[in-house]
């Protein structure tokens, strides 16, 4: 048991937060906002200690789910509320695409464009730049479905639903609610990033062998209870369960991933 928690007591030499070349928020530093969820001190120190002096060539940051920083960066609560509303309206459909059919990982800029898009008054046949932009974003969100009876519908004006509670559109929810939403996004992106990292670092993995790749992915997904379900879990479970008793089976799965 003690070996499992060695990382929690290790001292790291943290580096000061940095801005990348485009001036964006340092991805290795926690979000500095009351809307951001609590940052685990050991995790924060480990991220800041990462050697970034030799960045990979030809790499770009893409996200299966929106970067939580997008919801903190807008200067007004009105725009933050807009981003939160857009995400909650597409959240379950996007998670279903990830779980069943797969969906493209997208840049932070493209996610920003999606969250900022107003479909209610821009869609249509008008041959304008705004209309073409909406149609492009719409085509990304409405992924091809194997069921032709599935049709998109507008939910504009309807209450937002989060954890079974209704919230008024256009009004930023309470800080603790936004923290919960961003915490889930951190968890979802972490799961996808771990899947990608595992495929990248497994020396004996043949990427053209679909059966072997699937077996590798299933091993990682065992660490995250309910991730590959259509309905996302409403509480802390798996690696981030509220008690060590509930966490322990998933920690064992994570050990298996590390040793694979």
N, C-alpha and C positions, 0 to 999 in steps of 0.2 A: 504493500500500500504506500509506503513512504516514497518509493521510486516514482510513483505516478505524479507526485506533487513537487518533485524537485524543481521544476521550472518556476513554481510560485515563490520560492525562497531564494532564487539566484539573483545576485547583484549584477546589474548591467551598467555600463558606462554610457549614459544617454547623450545623444547629440542634440544640439539646439534645433528647433523646428526650422524647416527650410521652405522656400517657395521654389517651384519648378520654373522652367524657362518661360512659361506662358503666364506666370504670376498667380496660378491657381493655388488653392489650399494644399498644403503638404499632405500627401496621402498617408504618410507615416506618422502623422500627429493627430491627436484627437480633435474633434470639432469643439471650438470654443463658443458655446452657446447654451443658454438655459433650455433650449429645445432638444439638445443632444442628450442621448442616454448616458448613464454613468460609465466611465471608462475604467477598466480593470487596471490597476497600477502596474502589475507585473507585465501585462500585455502591452501597455503603453510604453514602458521602458524598453522592452524587447524590440518593438517596432522602431523606436528612435535609435537603437543601437545597430540597426541593419547597415551594412556597408553598401552605400550607394555610389561609390566612387567609380564603379564600372557598370553603368547601366547596359542592359541588353540592347543589341542593335536591332533596329526594325520593329521594336515593340511599341504597342500603344495600349492604353487602358480602356478596356471594354467591360461592360457590365451586363449580366443576365437580368439584373433588376436595377432600378435607379440607384445612383450613388446618394447616400443620405445627405451629403453635403449640399446637394441641389436644393433641398428643402430649407436649409438654414441660410444660404447665401442671399436670397432676395432681400431688398432693403425695406420692403413694406409688408405688414401682416396680410394685406389684401392679396399680394402675389404669393406669399407663402400658403395662404388658404386655398388659392387657385391650384397650386401644385399638389397640395394634400388631397384636394377634391378629385383632381384628375386621376391621381394614383389609386385612390380607393375605388373609383368607378371601374378601373380596368384590372385591379389587383387579382381577383379570383380568376378571370378569364386568362390573364397572362400566366398565372401559376399553373392553370390547367394545360396551357400550351407547352410549358416547360416540362410538366410531368408526363404528358401523353405523346406529344408530337415533336417537342423541341422548338425552341425559339431562338432567334439570333441574339448574340451578345452585341450591345451597341455602345457607342462612345457616350461620354457624359454630355457632349453637345447635342447629340441626337435625342437622348433622354430629356434634356432641357427643352428641346423643341416640342417633343411630344407632350410634356407636362404643361407647356405654355400655350398649346394650341386651343383655340376656341372653335369648336365644331358647330356651335349653335347658330352662328350668323355668318360663317364663311363658306360652309359646304354648299354645293350646288353646281350648276353648269357654267357659271361665270368664268370667262377666260382671263382671270386676273392672277397675279402672283400669289396673293393670299389664298385664293381658292385652290390653286395648284399645290400650294404647300399643304393645305388641309387634306387634299386628296392623297398626297404622298404619305402623310402620317397615318391617314385612315387605312391605306393599303398595308402598312406595316403592322398595325394593330389587328386588323381582320385577317388573320392567317388562314390559309386554306384548311377547311374542315372536311373530314371523311364523311360527315353527316350533312347532306344537302338541306335538311330541314332546319339546321341551326342558322338563325338569322340575327344580325345585330339590331339592337333597338336603342333609341335615345333615352337616357335617364336624367336629362337636364331638368333641374328644378326639384328632383326627388331628394329626400333626406339621404345623407351619407351614413353608411353602416360600418361600425368598427366594434368588434368584440360584442356583438349583439345590441349595441347602443346606437341610437340615431343622433345625427349631428346636422345642424343647419348649413346648407351650402353657402359659400361666400364668407363664412365666419371661421377664423382660425380656432380650432379646438384648444382646450386647456393644455398647458405645457406638458403635464404628465401623459396626456393622450398622444401628443405629437412624439414624445419620447418613446412610447410604446410602438408607434408606427415605424419610427426610424430604427429602433432596436430589432424589429422583425426584418427590416431591409438589410441590416448588418448581418443577421443570421443567414438569410437567404443567399446573399452574395458570398459570404464566407464558405457556404456549402459548395457553391459552384466553383469558387476559386480553388478549394481543396480538391475537387474532382479534376480540375485542369492540372494542378500541380502534381497530383499523384500520377496522372498519365505521363507528365513530362519527366518525372524523376524515376519511374520504374524502369530500370535498365533492361529487364527481361520481358518487357511488354511489347508485343508486336501489334502496332496500331492498325494493321490491315486485317488482323484476326478479330472479327466482330465478337465472337464468343468470349475470347480472352478479355477484350475491352469491357464487355458487359459484366463479366465476373469481377473485374477490378472496380467498376463503378458501384456495383451492388455492395461490395465490401465497404466502400466509403460511406454509402448511404445508410448502412446499418448504424452509423454513429449519430444519425439525425432522425429521430422518431417522427414519422408522419411527413417527412419532406416530399416523398414521391407520391403523396396522396393528393387527390383533387382538392380537398378541403384542407387548408392550412391549419395547423393546431392553434388553439386560442390561448394556450398557456405555455409556461416554460417547461420544456421536456427534453429528453435526450441528454446531450452534454451539458446543457445549461438548466437542467432541472433544479428545483428549489432545494432538494435534499441530496446528500451524498449517497444515500441508499438508492435513490432513483437514478443518479448520475452514473453509478459504478458500472452497470452493464455496458454502457456506451463508452466509458473510458477504456474498458477492456477491448471493445471493437476498435477504438482509436489506436491502441497498442498494436493490434493485429495489422492495421494499415501501415503503421510506422515500420513494422518488421517485415512487411511483404516485399 
